[in-house]
Amino acid sequence: MMKALVAVEHSIVTAIWHMLTDNRPYHELGGTYFAQRDPERATRRAITQLNQLGYSVTFNPLDTAA
């Protein structure tokens, strides 16, 4: 519990530091920020989580010509 508290405090302090340094208001990045920033990492994380739940994952490309 203490680790989580310190992590939240760190993210708050980091956000405040960026706001004061750049003289900008707070801007929410959104829930999909990290997935959009590094989609391959998000994919690997999802595969790992599904494997840990006992699922085997296979990928088929989407038909985007429709």
MMTF fields as JSON, N, C-alpha, C and O atoms, coordinates in Angstrom:
{
  "mmtfVersion": "1.0.0",
  "mmtfProducer": "UNKNOWN",
  "numBonds": 263,
  "numAtoms": 264,
  "numGroups": 66,
  "numChains": 1,
  "numModels": 1,
  "chainsPerModel": [1],
  "groupsPerChain": [66],
  "chainIdList": ["A"],
  "bondAtomList": [4, 2, 8, 6, 12, 10, 16, 14, 20, 18, 24, 22, 28, 26, 32, 30, 36, 34, 40, 38, 44, 42, 48, 46, 52, 50, 56, 54, 60, 58, 64, 62, 68, 66, 72, 70, 76, 74, 80, 78, 84, 82, 88, 86, 92, 90, 96, 94, 100, 98, 104, 102, 108, 106, 112, 110, 116, 114, 120, 118, 124, 122, 128, 126, 132, 130, 136, 134, 140, 138, 144, 142, 148, 146, 152, 150, 156, 154, 160, 158, 164, 162, 168, 166, 172, 170, 176, 174, 180, 178, 184, 182, 188, 186, 192, 190, 196, 194, 200, 198, 204, 202, 208, 206, 212, 210, 216, 214, 220, 218, 224, 222, 228, 226, 232, 230, 236, 234, 240, 238, 244, 242, 248, 246, 252, 250, 256, 254, 260, 258],
  "bondOrderList": [1, 1, 1, 1, 1, 1, 1, 1, 1, 1, 1, 1, 1, 1, 1, 1, 1, 1, 1, 1, 1, 1, 1, 1, 1, 1, 1, 1, 1, 1, 1, 1, 1, 1, 1, 1, 1, 1, 1, 1, 1, 1, 1, 1, 1, 1, 1, 1, 1, 1, 1, 1, 1, 1, 1, 1, 1, 1, 1, 1, 1, 1, 1, 1, 1],
  "groupList": [{"groupName": "MET", "atomNameList": ["N", "CA", "C", "O"], "elementList": ["N", "C", "C", "O"], "formalChargeList": [0, 0, 0, 0], "bondAtomList": [1, 0, 2, 1, 3, 2], "bondOrderList": [1, 1, 2], "singleLetterCode": "M", "chemCompType": "L-PEPTIDE LINKING"}, {"groupName": "LYS", "atomNameList": ["N", "CA", "C", "O"], "elementList": ["N", "C", "C", "O"], "formalChargeList": [0, 0, 0, 0], "bondAtomList": [1, 0, 2, 1, 3, 2], "bondOrderList": [1, 1, 2], "singleLetterCode": "K", "chemCompType": "L-PEPTIDE LINKING"}, {"groupName": "ALA", "atomNameList": ["N", "CA", "C", "O"], "elementList": ["N", "C", "C", "O"], "formalChargeList": [0, 0, 0, 0], "bondAtomList": [1, 0, 2, 1, 3, 2], "bondOrderList": [1, 1, 2], "singleLetterCode": "A", "chemCompType": "L-PEPTIDE LINKING"}, {"groupName": "LEU", "atomNameList": ["N", "CA", "C", "O"], "elementList": ["N", "C", "C", "O"], "formalChargeList": [0, 0, 0, 0], "bondAtomList": [1, 0, 2, 1, 3, 2], "bondOrderList": [1, 1, 2], "singleLetterCode": "L", "chemCompType": "L-PEPTIDE LINKING"}, {"groupName": "VAL", "atomNameList": ["N", "CA", "C", "O"], "elementList": ["N", "C", "C", "O"], "formalChargeList": [0, 0, 0, 0], "bondAtomList": [1, 0, 2, 1, 3, 2], "bondOrderList": [1, 1, 2], "singleLetterCode": "V", "chemCompType": "L-PEPTIDE LINKING"}, {"groupName": "GLU", "atomNameList": ["N", "CA", "C", "O"], "elementList": ["N", "C", "C", "O"], "formalChargeList": [0, 0, 0, 0], "bondAtomList": [1, 0, 2, 1, 3, 2], "bondOrderList": [1, 1, 2], "singleLetterCode": "E", "chemCompType": "L-PEPTIDE LINKING"}, {"groupName": "HIS", "atomNameList": ["N", "CA", "C", "O"], "elementList": ["N", "C", "C", "O"], "formalChargeList": [0, 0, 0, 0], "bondAtomList": [1, 0, 2, 1, 3, 2], "bondOrderList": [1, 1, 2], "singleLetterCode": "H", "chemCompType": "L-PEPTIDE LINKING"}, {"groupName": "SER", "atomNameList": ["N", "CA", "C", "O"], "elementList": ["N", "C", "C", "O"], "formalChargeList": [0, 0, 0, 0], "bondAtomList": [1, 0, 2, 1, 3, 2], "bondOrderList": [1, 1, 2], "singleLetterCode": "S", "chemCompType": "L-PEPTIDE LINKING"}, {"groupName": "ILE", "atomNameList": ["N", "CA", "C", "O"], "elementList": ["N", "C", "C", "O"], "formalChargeList": [0, 0, 0, 0], "bondAtomList": [1, 0, 2, 1, 3, 2], "bondOrderList": [1, 1, 2], "singleLetterCode": "I", "chemCompType": "L-PEPTIDE LINKING"}, {"groupName": "THR", "atomNameList": ["N", "CA", "C", "O"], "elementList": ["N", "C", "C", "O"], "formalChargeList": [0, 0, 0, 0], "bondAtomList": [1, 0, 2, 1, 3, 2], "bondOrderList": [1, 1, 2], "singleLetterCode": "T", "chemCompType": "L-PEPTIDE LINKING"}, {"groupName": "TRP", "atomNameList": ["N", "CA", "C", "O"], "elementList": ["N", "C", "C", "O"], "formalChargeList": [0, 0, 0, 0], "bondAtomList": [1, 0, 2, 1, 3, 2], "bondOrderList": [1, 1, 2], "singleLetterCode": "W", "chemCompType": "L-PEPTIDE LINKING"}, {"groupName": "ASP", "atomNameList": ["N", "CA", "C", "O"], "elementList": ["N", "C", "C", "O"], "formalChargeList": [0, 0, 0, 0], "bondAtomList": [1, 0, 2, 1, 3, 2], "bondOrderList": [1, 1, 2], "singleLetterCode": "D", "chemCompType": "L-PEPTIDE LINKING"}, {"groupName": "ASN", "atomNameList": ["N", "CA", "C", "O"], "elementList": ["N", "C", "C", "O"], "formalChargeList": [0, 0, 0, 0], "bondAtomList": [1, 0, 2, 1, 3, 2], "bondOrderList": [1, 1, 2], "singleLetterCode": "N", "chemCompType": "L-PEPTIDE LINKING"}, {"groupName": "ARG", "atomNameList": ["N", "CA", "C", "O"], "elementList": ["N", "C", "C", "O"], "formalChargeList": [0, 0, 0, 0], "bondAtomList": [1, 0, 2, 1, 3, 2], "bondOrderList": [1, 1, 2], "singleLetterCode": "R", "chemCompType": "L-PEPTIDE LINKING"}, {"groupName": "PRO", "atomNameList": ["N", "CA", "C", "O"], "elementList": ["N", "C", "C", "O"], "formalChargeList": [0, 0, 0, 0], "bondAtomList": [1, 0, 2, 1, 3, 2], "bondOrderList": [1, 1, 2], "singleLetterCode": "P", "chemCompType": "L-PEPTIDE LINKING"}, {"groupName": "TYR", "atomNameList": ["N", "CA", "C", "O"], "elementList": ["N", "C", "C", "O"], "formalChargeList": [0, 0, 0, 0], "bondAtomList": [1, 0, 2, 1, 3, 2], "bondOrderList": [1, 1, 2], "singleLetterCode": "Y", "chemCompType": "L-PEPTIDE LINKING"}, {"groupName": "GLY", "atomNameList": ["N", "CA", "C", "O"], "elementList": ["N", "C", "C", "O"], "formalChargeList": [0, 0, 0, 0], "bondAtomList": [1, 0, 2, 1, 3, 2], "bondOrderList": [1, 1, 2], "singleLetterCode": "G", "chemCompType": "PEPTIDE LINKING"}, {"groupName": "PHE", "atomNameList": ["N", "CA", "C", "O"], "elementList": ["N", "C", "C", "O"], "formalChargeList": [0, 0, 0, 0], "bondAtomList": [1, 0, 2, 1, 3, 2], "bondOrderList": [1, 1, 2], "singleLetterCode": "F", "chemCompType": "L-PEPTIDE LINKING"}, {"groupName": "GLN", "atomNameList": ["N", "CA", "C", "O"], "elementList": ["N", "C", "C", "O"], "formalChargeList": [0, 0, 0, 0], "bondAtomList": [1, 0, 2, 1, 3, 2], "bondOrderList": [1, 1, 2], "singleLetterCode": "Q", "chemCompType": "L-PEPTIDE LINKING"}],
  "groupTypeList": [0, 0, 1, 2, 3, 4, 2, 4, 5, 6, 7, 8, 4, 9, 2, 8, 10, 6, 0, 3, 9, 11, 12, 13, 14, 15, 6, 5, 3, 16, 16, 9, 15, 17, 2, 18, 13, 11, 14, 5, 13, 2, 9, 13, 13, 2, 8, 9, 18, 3, 12, 18, 3, 16, 15, 7, 4, 9, 17, 12, 14, 3, 11, 9, 2, 2],
  "groupIdList": [1, 2, 3, 4, 5, 6, 7, 8, 9, 10, 11, 12, 13, 14, 15, 16, 17, 18, 19, 20, 21, 22, 23, 24, 25, 26, 27, 28, 29, 30, 31, 32, 33, 34, 35, 36, 37, 38, 39, 40, 41, 42, 43, 44, 45, 46, 47, 48, 49, 50, 51, 52, 53, 54, 55, 56, 57, 58, 59, 60, 61, 62, 63, 64, 65, 66],
  "secStructList": [7, 2, 2, 2, 2, 2, 2, 2, 2, 2, 2, 2, 2, 2, 2, 2, 2, 2, 2, 2, 2, 2, 6, 7, 7, 7, 7, 7, 7, 7, 6, 6, 2, 2, 2, 2, 2, 7, 2, 2, 2, 2, 2, 2, 2, 2, 2, 2, 2, 2, 2, 2, 6, 6, 7, 7, 7, 7, 7, 7, 7, 7, 7, 6, 6, 7],
  "xCoordList": [0.828, 0.0, 0.874, 0.546, 1.974, 2.841, 3.517, 3.711, 3.877, 4.499, 3.545, 3.953, 2.281, 1.283, 1.106, 0.989, 1.085, 0.942, 2.115, 1.921, 3.312, 4.509, 4.489, 4.897, 4.023, 3.949, 2.966, 3.243, 1.826, 0.834, 1.389, 1.233, 2.03, 2.636, 3.677, 3.748, 4.482, 5.515, 4.902, 5.402, 3.838, 3.218, 2.588, 2.594, 2.047, 1.47, 2.567, 2.421, 3.654, 4.774, 5.359, 5.704, 5.471, 5.992, 5.079, 5.559, 3.778, 2.832, 2.932, 2.932, 3.016, 3.128, 4.423, 4.426, 5.508, 6.797, 6.719, 7.199, 6.114, 5.993, 5.1, 5.388, 4.019, 3.128, 3.843, 3.694, 4.622, 5.327, 6.502, 6.759, 7.213, 8.38, 7.965, 8.579, 6.922, 6.487, 5.456, 5.047, 5.032, 4.017, 2.756, 2.237, 2.275, 1.092, 0.103, 0.498, -1.187, -2.177, -2.101, -1.499, -2.714, -2.739, -3.509, -4.547, -2.983, -3.635, -3.67, -2.626, -4.876, -5.041, -4.65, -5.125, -3.779, -3.299, -4.305, -4.292, -5.162, -6.189, -5.812, -4.648, -6.8, -6.614, -5.854, -5.306, -5.81, -5.127, -3.763, -3.172, -3.266, -2.011, -0.856, -0.154, -0.655, 0.49, 0.319, 1.304, -0.899, -1.141, -0.859, -0.331, -1.206, -0.935, 0.54, 1.08, 1.181, 2.599, 3.47, 4.424, 3.15, 3.946, 3.013, 2.846, 2.397, 1.408, 1.993, 1.3, 3.247, 3.86, 3.971, 3.726, 4.336, 4.44, 3.058, 2.912, 2.047, 0.682, 0.22, -0.456, 0.583, 0.22, 0.898, 0.256, 2.196, 2.92, 2.33, 2.209, 1.965, 1.383, 0.043, -0.237, -0.779, -2.085, -1.911, -2.627, -0.963, -0.704, -0.248, -0.713, 0.659, 1.157, 0.028, -0.055, -0.844, -1.962, -2.905, -3.364, -3.2, -4.075, -3.419, -4.095, -2.114, -1.405, -1.471, -1.644, -1.334, -1.394, -2.788, -2.941, -3.793, -5.161, -5.489, -6.594, -4.526, -4.712, -5.19, -5.677, -5.062, -5.488, -4.278, -3.202, -4.484, -3.494, -3.937, -5.096, -3.033, -3.389, -2.793, -1.604, -3.626, -3.154, -3.729, -4.831, -2.985, -3.422, -3.65, -2.885, -4.727, -5.034, -5.212, -5.897, -4.611, -4.751, -6.205, -6.948, -6.592, -7.934, -8.021, -7.042, -9.167, -9.403, -9.762, -10.912, -8.793, -9.014, -9.462, -9.664, -9.627, -10.029, -11.542, -12.033, -12.278, -13.75, -14.315, -15.534],
  "yCoordList": [-1.191, 0.0, 1.256, 2.239, 1.226, 2.395, 2.661, 3.817, 1.597, 1.778, 2.485, 3.369, 2.093, 2.714, 4.191, 5.036, 4.496, 5.877, 6.722, 7.828, 6.209, 6.935, 7.108, 8.155, 6.102, 6.206, 7.299, 8.07, 7.362, 8.399, 9.78, 10.729, 9.889, 11.161, 11.599, 12.776, 10.655, 10.97, 11.472, 12.433, 10.847, 11.293, 12.673, 13.469, 12.963, 14.291, 15.35, 16.405, 15.068, 16.015, 16.23, 17.356, 15.169, 15.289, 16.161, 17.011, 15.961, 16.776, 18.24, 19.125, 18.495, 19.877, 20.505, 21.66, 19.766, 20.28, 20.682, 21.749, 19.824, 20.144, 21.364, 22.194, 21.475, 22.624, 23.916, 24.923, 23.899, 25.102, 25.428, 26.598, 24.41, 24.627, 25.169, 26.102, 24.577, 24.975, 26.097, 26.583, 26.512, 27.547, 27.224, 28.059, 25.984, 25.509, 24.918, 24.428, 24.965, 24.311, 22.795, 22.287, 22.092, 20.633, 20.178, 20.741, 19.152, 18.593, 17.08, 16.429, 16.523, 15.069, 14.396, 14.782, 13.384, 12.695, 11.683, 11.366, 11.179, 10.233, 8.802, 8.488, 7.967, 6.581, 5.737, 4.696, 6.165, 5.375, 5.954, 5.55, 6.886, 7.565, 6.584, 6.65, 5.68, 4.777, 3.739, 3.326, 3.313, 2.359, 3.012, 2.364, 4.273, 4.979, 5.318, 5.336, 5.583, 5.95, 4.77, 4.936, 3.58, 2.386, 1.193, 0.399, 1.055, -0.005, -1.412, -2.329, -1.595, -2.926, -3.367, -4.53, -2.45, -2.777, -3.098, -4.036, -2.323, -2.586, -3.958, -4.672, -4.328, -5.646, -6.75, -7.73, -6.595, -7.611, -7.755, -8.867, -6.641, -6.682, -7.423, -8.228, -7.147, -7.817, -9.314, -10.115, -9.696, -11.117, -11.8, -12.892, -11.161, -11.735, -11.919, -12.956, -10.924, -11.028, -12.158, -12.906, -12.295, -13.379, -14.736, -15.689, -14.842, -16.095, -16.467, -17.638, -15.484, -15.752, -16.197, -16.89, -15.807, -16.24, -17.587, -18.104, -18.153, -19.473, -19.493, -20.521, -18.392, -18.321, -18.377, -17.87, -19.004, -19.001, -17.955, -17.94, -17.096, -15.96, -16.154, -16.441, -15.995, -15.953, -14.698, -14.262, -14.132, -12.914, -13.161, -13.861, -12.565, -12.585, -11.138, -10.373, -10.745, -9.352, -9.012, -9.843, -7.772, -7.289, -6.956, -6.509, -7.17, -6.82, -5.343, -4.982, -4.484, -3.038, -2.516, -1.31, -3.383, -2.936, -2.771, -2.435, -3.0, -2.958, -1.589, -1.427],
  "zCoordList": [0.0, 0.0, 0.0, -0.664, 0.737, 0.814, -0.534, -0.909, -1.265, -2.572, -3.527, -4.279, -3.494, -4.365, -4.008, -4.895, -2.724, -2.284, -2.767, -3.272, -2.615, -3.058, -4.574, -5.078, -5.307, -6.774, -7.192, -8.11, -6.52, -6.836, -6.483, -7.251, -5.332, -4.941, -5.966, -6.321, -6.439, -7.424, -8.717, -9.301, -9.172, -10.423, -10.261, -11.201, -9.081, -8.836, -8.831, -9.447, -8.141, -8.078, -9.472, -9.83, -10.255, -11.616, -12.471, -13.221, -12.365, -13.134, -12.726, -13.581, -11.434, -10.949, -11.449, -11.875, -11.404, -11.871, -13.349, -13.733, -14.171, -15.596, -15.819, -16.68, -15.049, -15.2, -14.835, -15.528, -13.746, -13.314, -14.232, -14.515, -14.694, -15.55, -16.919, -17.437, -17.497, -18.84, -18.821, -19.875, -17.619, -17.45, -18.25, -18.991, -18.077, -18.793, -17.796, -16.738, -18.134, -17.27, -17.428, -18.373, -16.5, -16.551, -17.784, -18.129, -18.439, -19.625, -19.476, -19.433, -19.398, -19.261, -20.571, -21.639, -20.487, -21.677, -22.205, -23.394, -21.355, -21.783, -21.428, -21.181, -21.411, -21.014, -22.007, -21.644, -23.255, -24.285, -24.656, -25.657, -23.867, -24.194, -24.39, -25.399, -23.436, -23.516, -24.613, -25.225, -24.874, -25.956, -27.313, -28.217, -27.452, -28.703, -28.84, -29.946, -27.731, -27.75, -28.155, -28.915, -27.652, -27.958, -28.135, -27.209, -29.321, -29.534, -29.415, -28.975, -29.798, -29.697, -28.241, -27.921, -27.371, -25.946, -25.374, -24.59, -25.767, -25.307, -25.772, -25.032, -26.991, -27.525, -26.73, -26.351, -26.476, -25.693, -24.293, -23.779, -23.682, -22.339, -22.354, -21.465, -23.366, -23.466, -23.678, -23.077, -24.53, -24.77, -23.49, -23.166, -22.765, -21.511, -20.514, -19.856, -20.395, -19.452, -19.848, -18.984, -21.127, -21.575, -21.357, -20.969, -21.602, -21.347, -19.871, -19.532, -18.996, -17.559, -17.137, -16.131, -17.89, -17.598, -18.228, -18.063, -18.95, -19.516, -20.958, -21.428, -21.661, -23.053, -23.984, -23.666, -25.135, -26.2, -27.216, -27.632, -27.608, -28.461, -29.848, -29.983, -30.888, -32.259, -32.92, -32.586, -33.844, -34.506, -35.974, -36.637, -36.471, -37.904, -38.342, -37.663, -39.462, -39.887, -40.226, -40.75, -39.916, -40.227, -41.717, -42.315, -42.299, -43.693, -43.731, -43.484, -44.038, -44.039, -45.387, -45.535, -46.38, -47.717, -47.846, -48.923, -46.779, -46.851, -46.906, -46.968]
}
